[in-house]
Amino acid sequence: MMEQDIERILFTEAELKQRVTAMAAEINRDYAGKAPMLVSVLRGSFIFMADLIRGIALPCTVDFMSVSSYGKGTKSSGQVQITKDLSEDISGRDILVVEDILDSGNTLNYLLKILQARHPASIRLCALLDKPSRRVQPVSAEYTGFSIPDYFVVGYGLDYAEKYRNLPYIGVLKPSVYA
């Protein structure tokens, strides 16, 4: 039933697996000898985070934050709020923020400033998808899975109105669904 709402598949399950495995290898190389804390930005990144961490061969910990600037819409409202904060102190820790999509940059700009004020040893961003054409804040990811045009995408954790997260691929949602 959900598949009928998909205009086309952008990245297959196999393509996602291959790219996430490569990203984990980059993280293993860059964090060699360290024990990073991966911070998953809920809810969209939870599937990506689960697959990514299985490829990380370092002693690492995880924590979760929930930050929203979308509500039930398709575009960022520009107003960001933390709806779930970290459970642990990050002072002196190497932090890797794991996000599903870097879009306008509003949410991540806000989140990175908040986390930086908590005095981590380092902070980097890992985003599965990057939509540079929509950027309004100067945010970039050190690790990026795929750069995409301005499509409204769902699947592999990404949603529209809390639906489609469980699709095993990333697809372009038909505009008729959200128009």
C-alpha positions as CSV (number, residue, x, y, z in Angstrom):
1,M,0.0,0.0,0.0
2,M,2.8,2.5,0.9
3,E,4.6,1.7,-2.4
4,Q,1.8,3.3,-4.4
5,D,2.7,6.6,-2.9
6,I,6.4,6.4,-4.1
7,E,7.2,8.2,-7.4
8,R,10.5,6.3,-7.7
9,I,13.2,4.6,-5.7
10,L,16.2,6.9,-5.2
11,F,18.4,4.5,-3.3
12,T,17.9,0.7,-3.1
13,E,18.4,-1.3,0.0
14,A,21.6,-2.7,-1.5
15,E,22.9,0.8,-2.4
16,L,22.2,2.0,1.2
17,K,24.0,-1.0,2.7
18,Q,27.0,-0.4,0.5
19,R,27.3,3.3,1.3
20,V,26.7,2.9,5.0
21,T,29.4,0.2,5.2
22,A,31.8,2.6,3.5
23,M,30.9,5.4,5.9
24,A,31.5,3.2,8.9
25,A,35.0,2.4,7.4
26,E,35.7,6.1,7.2
27,I,34.7,6.6,10.8
28,N,36.8,3.6,11.9
29,R,39.8,5.2,10.2
30,D,39.2,8.7,11.5
31,Y,38.4,7.7,15.1
32,A,41.1,5.0,15.4
33,G,42.3,4.9,19.0
34,K,39.3,6.8,20.3
35,A,35.9,5.8,21.8
36,P,33.4,8.1,20.2
37,M,29.8,8.7,21.4
38,L,27.3,8.5,18.6
39,V,24.3,10.8,19.1
40,S,21.4,9.8,17.0
41,V,18.9,12.5,16.1
42,L,15.5,10.9,16.5
43,R,13.4,9.8,14.9
44,G,14.6,9.8,11.3
45,S,18.1,8.5,11.9
46,F,17.4,5.4,14.0
47,I,17.6,2.9,11.2
48,F,20.6,4.5,9.6
49,M,22.3,4.7,13.1
50,A,21.6,1.0,13.7
51,D,23.2,-0.1,10.5
52,L,26.1,2.4,10.8
53,I,27.1,1.3,14.3
54,R,27.2,-2.3,13.3
55,G,30.0,-1.4,11.0
56,I,32.0,0.6,13.6
57,A,34.7,-1.5,15.1
58,L,35.6,0.9,17.9
59,P,34.5,1.0,21.5
60,C,31.7,3.5,21.2
61,T,28.6,4.5,23.1
62,V,25.3,5.9,21.9
63,D,22.8,8.4,23.1
64,F,19.7,10.0,21.5
65,M,18.2,13.4,21.1
66,S,15.0,14.4,19.6
67,V,14.9,17.8,17.9
68,S,12.1,19.2,15.8
69,S,11.6,22.0,13.4
70,Y,9.1,20.4,11.0
71,G,6.0,19.6,13.0
72,K,3.8,17.7,10.6
73,G,4.8,19.7,7.5
74,T,7.2,19.1,4.7
75,K,9.4,22.2,5.2
76,S,11.3,23.4,8.3
77,S,9.5,26.0,10.3
78,G,12.9,27.5,11.3
79,Q,11.9,27.2,15.0
80,V,13.8,24.4,16.7
81,Q,13.0,22.7,20.0
82,I,14.6,19.9,21.9
83,T,12.0,17.3,22.7
84,K,14.4,14.7,24.2
85,D,17.9,15.6,25.5
86,L,21.0,13.5,26.0
87,S,21.2,11.1,29.0
88,E,24.9,11.5,29.5
89,D,27.5,14.3,30.0
90,I,29.5,14.9,26.8
91,S,32.2,17.1,28.3
92,G,35.6,15.9,27.0
93,R,34.0,13.3,24.7
94,D,34.4,12.8,20.9
95,I,30.9,13.3,19.6
96,L,29.6,12.1,16.3
97,V,26.1,13.4,15.6
98,V,24.2,11.0,13.3
99,E,21.4,12.5,11.3
100,D,19.2,11.2,8.5
101,I,19.1,14.3,6.3
102,L,20.9,17.7,6.2
103,D,18.4,20.0,4.6
104,S,18.0,23.7,5.5
105,G,20.6,23.3,8.3
106,N,18.3,25.1,10.8
107,T,17.9,22.1,13.1
108,L,21.5,21.0,13.0
109,N,22.9,24.5,13.3
110,Y,20.9,24.9,16.5
111,L,21.8,21.4,17.8
112,L,25.5,21.7,17.1
113,K,25.7,25.0,19.0
114,I,23.9,23.5,22.0
115,L,26.3,20.5,22.0
116,Q,29.4,22.6,21.5
117,A,28.5,24.6,24.5
118,R,28.7,21.4,26.5
119,H,32.5,21.2,25.9
120,P,33.0,18.0,23.9
121,A,36.6,17.2,22.9
122,S,35.4,17.1,19.3
123,I,32.1,17.2,17.4
124,R,31.5,16.0,13.9
125,L,28.4,15.4,11.8
126,C,27.4,12.3,9.9
127,A,24.4,12.7,7.6
128,L,23.0,10.0,5.4
129,L,21.5,12.5,2.9
130,D,22.5,16.0,2.1
131,K,20.3,18.5,0.2
132,P,22.7,21.4,-0.4
133,S,20.2,23.4,-2.5
134,R,18.0,24.0,0.5
135,R,20.7,25.1,2.9
136,V,20.1,28.4,4.7
137,Q,22.5,27.8,7.6
138,P,26.3,27.2,7.2
139,V,26.3,23.6,8.2
140,S,28.2,20.8,6.5
141,A,28.8,17.1,7.4
142,E,32.2,15.5,7.7
143,Y,30.5,12.2,6.6
144,T,27.8,12.2,3.9
145,G,26.1,9.2,2.4
146,F,24.5,10.8,-0.7
147,S,23.9,14.3,-2.0
148,I,20.4,14.7,-3.4
149,P,18.4,17.3,-5.3
150,D,15.4,19.0,-3.6
151,Y,13.1,15.9,-3.5
152,F,10.8,15.0,-0.7
153,V,12.1,11.6,0.3
154,V,10.9,8.9,2.6
155,G,11.9,5.4,3.8
156,Y,14.9,4.0,5.7
157,G,13.8,6.0,8.7
158,L,12.7,9.1,6.9
159,D,9.0,9.9,7.1
160,Y,6.1,12.0,6.1
161,A,3.5,12.5,8.9
162,E,5.2,9.6,10.8
163,K,4.6,7.2,7.8
164,Y,6.9,5.4,5.4
165,R,9.9,5.0,7.9
166,N,9.8,1.2,7.5
167,L,10.4,1.2,3.8
168,P,13.8,-0.6,3.2
169,Y,14.8,1.9,0.5
170,I,14.7,5.7,0.1
171,G,12.1,6.8,-2.4
172,V,10.7,10.1,-3.7
173,L,7.2,10.7,-2.3
174,K,4.6,11.6,-4.9
175,P,3.6,15.3,-4.5
176,S,0.0,14.3,-4.6
177,V,0.5,12.6,-1.2
178,Y,1.6,15.8,0.6
179,A,0.2,18.6,-1.5
